[in-house]
Amino acid sequence: MGFNFFNVIILIGCVQGFLLSFLLVRGTKFQKQSNVYLALFIFGFSLNNLYYFSLDVGLFKKYPILFFLPFTWGLLLPFAFFYFVEYLVNPQFRPVRRITFWLVLPFAIHAFIQLVSVAIFVVDVRLLARHLEIYNAILTATEILNMAFAMGILVLVFSKINRYQHNLKNHYATLTNRSLTWLRNLVVALFALWGLWSIPYVYEVFIGEPAQSNHYPLWIGMSVVIYWIGYSTNTKSEVFEAPVFAPPIESTKTDHILSEKTEEYYQKLIDTMANKKPYLNPELNLEMLAANVEISAGYLSQIINKKEKVNFYDFVNRYRVEEAKKIIADPKFNHYSLLAIGQEAGFNSKSTFNAAFKRYVGATPSQFKKDVEGLS
């Protein structure tokens, strides 16, 4: 089709992706196992886009052998992304060889077919030309397999992230630098890319009228995802530095029958929160509070879930909001900024403070302060 504006965007995304993947592997500030798989994922993404770029600008017509080279790593992307998430949520994760074998096998078979095709092209290009329909049928089957493979991995990863987020709120009262919301947003973006990839492709297969312009949204979307990850390395550098996430304590089942001392421990918990105010510590976690109450973390989690009907995160932040309300209503703190008030109550970020306050009070801290000042 020739060189155009869209090709420029795609090519720039490829270059940035290659540089970013190199940085993640070789950069001294990114020494973490998960980043090896993230680098592989980004490299594969960029290599795929480079293949599409070459196809779109007509390089394949000028150099036909490029069409058969193993430049498309689509079947390796789900494998790389899956292990990136596994290592991210648990740095002590160790892959199972059997699972790794089956995850890599589709890519290995596809790469082998492409290498054999290159060999045939070099030895006897006319033989390959006579059987080009068979080769294209194999490519179509591979593409459809890749779609199903990618969707399955995305569903698994999304489920794992949601479980991780749930466990976090059962063990931490502060989620800063622990939350995987950014990764969940990335998975949503990948779901969108899957739609941009599968819908036009399946349409073309059944209609029989391929059009490269139908795939511009996918190719540009892939470049945007690479830009996004690159931007995150600067704005969310803690995501890529080691260590990032301590693996959350194994979740406890709350359907166990609590002991006969449950009420005694529950009352001790309430007294501890009222008198010692451990929630004022912005780094408070389940184990720290359990040490104050002198029971195990798992037992404390069950008590909070059963008696308060909330997770640990909501339990603690509800106390922090009540503390913030008292500070706002106290005239001697009138010179405090709302950020200072949130920090005084145990919050370590303004956004978390505002969100929790709005949730439990039904108004923002500034609105609540105006109402209090209006009554005085």
N, C-alpha and C positions, 0 to 999 in steps of 0.2 A: 504493500500500500504506500510505501514511501515514508519519509521522516516527517513527523508532525509534532504538535505541542504535547499531545498525550505521551508520545514516545520519550520526550525529554523528561517528563515527570517520572515515568517508569524507570528510565535509565539512572536518574539521580537516586531513586529509591534503591536500585540495585547496588550502586556504589556505596551508599551509606550503609546498606545491610552488610556488605562484605567487610567494610571497615569496622562496623560494630561487632560483628562476630569475631574478628581478629582481636579486638580490644577485650572482649569478654573472656577469651582464652588466654591472652598474653598479658593483660593489664594487671599490675600488682595489686590494685585495690579491689579486684573482682575475683579473688581466689576462693571459689566456692564450687563444689561439684555440680550443683544445679545449673550454674552458668555455662558449663561445658555443653549441656544439652540445649540450653537456650541459644547458645552460639550456633549449634548444629541446626536448630530450628530456623533461625534467622538466615543462616547461610543457604539452607535449602529453599527458603522462601525467595531469597534474592536470585538464586540460580534458576528457579522456575521462571521468575519474571524476566531474567536475561534471555531465557529460551523464547518466551513470548515476544520480547522486544525484537529479537533476531528474526523471528517469523514475520512480524508485522512490518519491519522495514525492508524485507525482501532478501535478507542474507541467505535464506535457505534456497532461493532460486539461483543465486549466484554460486553458492557452495552447498550442493545437495547433501553432502556427507554430514553436514551439521544436523540435518533432520534426524539422523539415526544415532547420534552420539547420546550417551546417558546424561543429558543435562536436566532432565525433569526428575526431581527428587520428591515428588508429591507423596509417594508411599512411605517416605522416611519421616515426613513431617509429623504425623500422629505419634509415632514412636518417640521422637525427640521431645515433643511437647508433653507427652505423658510422663516421661522420666524427669523432665524439668520440674513439673509440679510435685512429683513424688519426693524428690530431693529437697525441694523448697519447703514443704510442710514438715519434713522429717529428715534433717541432715544425716541421721544415722541409718537411713534407708539403704538396704542392699538388694539389688535386683535379683530375681530368680532367673537362672539361665534358661529354663524351659519357656518361661513367658517371653523373655527377650528374644529367643529363637523364633517364636511364632510371630512376634511383632516385626522382626526384621525380614523374615522370609519373603513376604510379598515384594518388598523392594529389591531383594537379592535376585529373585526370579525375573523381575522386570528389567533390572540392569543387565542380567545375563542375556536376555532376549535382544536388548539393544546392542550389546557388544557383538553378539553373533551376527546381527544385521549389518554392523559396520564391517565385519570381516567379509561377509558376502558381498557388500558394496565394493570393497577394494578388489576382491578376487574376480567377481563377475557381476557387474552392476545390472546387466540385462536379466540375469536370473532373479534378482531382487525386484526388478521392475515388473516381471511377469507375475510375481506373487505379492504385489503391493496391496492387493485387496485383503489378503490374509493378514498381512502385517497391520493394516489399518483396523481390521476386526479385532486383532489382539490388543491394539492400543485402546480401542473403544471399551473392550471388556475390562482392561486395566483401569481405565478412568472411572468406570462405574463401580468397580471394586474399591477404588480409592475413595470415592464419595461415601460409600457405606462404612468403610474403615474409619474415615475421618469423623463422621457423625457419631459413631459408637464411642470413639475416644473422647470427643467433646462432651458427650453426655456423662461419661465416667468421671472426667475431670471436673465438670460442673458440680456433680454430686459430691465429690471429694472436698471441693472448696466449701460448699455449704455445710458439710459435716465439720470441717475445720473451724469455720466461723461460729458454729453452734458450740463447739468445745471451748473456743476462746472465751465466750461469754459466760461459760460455767466456771472459768478459772481465773480470769483477769478482770479487773475493774477499769483498766485503761487499755485501749486497743491500739494506741499510737505505735507505729512501726511493727505491729503484729497483724493487723487486719489485712486480709487478702481481697478487699473490695476492688482494688485496682486490677487484680488478676481476673476476678469475676467479670469486670467490664471488658477485659481483653477477650475472654471466652465468648461473651455476647457478640463482640465485634467479629470473632472468627465464625460464629454461627451465621452472621450476616454475610460474610464472605462465602460461606458454604452455599448459601442461597444464590448469590451472584454467580457462583461457579456451576452449580448443578442444574438450575432451571434453564439457562440458555443452552447448556450442553445437551441435556435430555431433549429439549425442544428440537435442536438441530439434528440429533440422531434419528428422531421419529419423522421429522419433516423432510430431512435430507437436503437442507439448504444451509450449509455452514456460512457464517458471516463473522469475520474477526471483530468487527465493530461491536458485536453483541458482548464481547468479553472485555471491552475497555473498562467498564465499572469494576470488574474483578481485578484486573491488573493494576489499576490506579488504587483500588482499595487495599491491595497487598502492599503497595508502596506507602500508603498512609499508615498502615499498621507498623511498618518498619520505622517510619518517622516517629510514631507514637512511642515505640519501645526505646528508640534513641533519645527522645526527649525525656523519658522517664529515668534514664541513666543519670541525668543531671538533676532533675527535680525530685526524684525519689531514689537517690543514690543508696540509701539504707537497704533498699530491696535487693541490690546486687552485691553488697558487701557481706563479708562473712565474719561472725555469724549474724544471721538476721532473725530467724524465728526459732526460739526454743520449742521443741515439740511439745504440744499441749499434753497435760496429764491425761491419761486414758479416761475417757468419759465413764461415769458411773451410772448404773441403772437405778432409776428412782422408784422402781416398783417393788423394791425390797421392803420387807417389814422392818420398821425401825425398832430400836430396843426400848425397854420400859423406861429408860432414862432420857428418852427423847425430849420430853417437856422440860426436864431439868437443864439439859444442854441448850435447848432453845431459849430458855429464860436467861441462861448465862450469856448466850450470843447477844440477845437484846440489851442486856445490862452492859456488856462490853462495848457495843456500838454507842450506847448513850453516855457512858462514863469515860471510856478511854478514847473514844472517837478515832478509831484506826483508819476510818475512811478519809481523814485529812491527809494521809500519806498518798500522793498521786500514784505511787508504784505498788499499792496494796494488791496482793493476789490471794488466791484461796488458801494456799499453804501458810501464808503469814497470818491470816485471820484465824485459821485453824489452830495455830500455835498459841494465839491469844486465848482461845476458848478451851484449849488443851484437849482437843479431839483430832482424829485423823481428817485429812482434807476430803477424802471420799465421803465420810460420814457427815461432815459439815455441809457438803454439796447436797446430799440427800435431804438434810433438815431444811435447808433454804428452799429447795424445790418443793418439798412436801408442805411445809408450814407457810411459806410466803407466796408460793405459786409463781415464782419468778426465778430467773437464773442469777448467778452471782453478780454479774455485771449490772443488772437492773437493781438488784438489792442494794448494792453499795452506792450507786449513783443517785438513788432515791434519797438516801441520807445526805448526800452531798448537796442536792437541790434544796432540801429543807434547811441545811446549814447556810446556804447562800441566801435564802429568803430571810433568815434571821439577821444576817449581816446587812442586807439591803435595808431592812426595817430599823436598824440601829443607827441613830443620828451620829454617833461618834465615827462611823465609817463613811460619812457623806463625801469625804474627799477621795475615797477609793474609786478607781475606775472599775468598770464592769469586769474587765480582764483580771484585775487584781482581786476582785471579790471571788471570781471563779477559782482562781489559784488558792485563795485563802480557804475555800471550801473543799479543796482536794482535786479539782480538775486541772489537767495539765495542758489543755488547749481550749481556745475560745470557741471553736466550732462544736466541740463535744459539750461544752458548758451550755451553749445556746440550744443545741438540739435536745439535751436532757431536760433543761428547764422548760422549754416549750412543750415537751411531751408530758411532763408531770404537773405543770402549773396551767398549761393552756395559753400561756403568754410568754413573750420573750423577756429576758432579764430587764431590758430597757423599758418595755411596756409596764412590767410589774413595778419598776422603780418609780415611774411616773404616777402610777395609781397610788402607791404608798405616799409619795410626796403630796398628792392631791388630797389625801385624807388628813395630813398633818397641819 
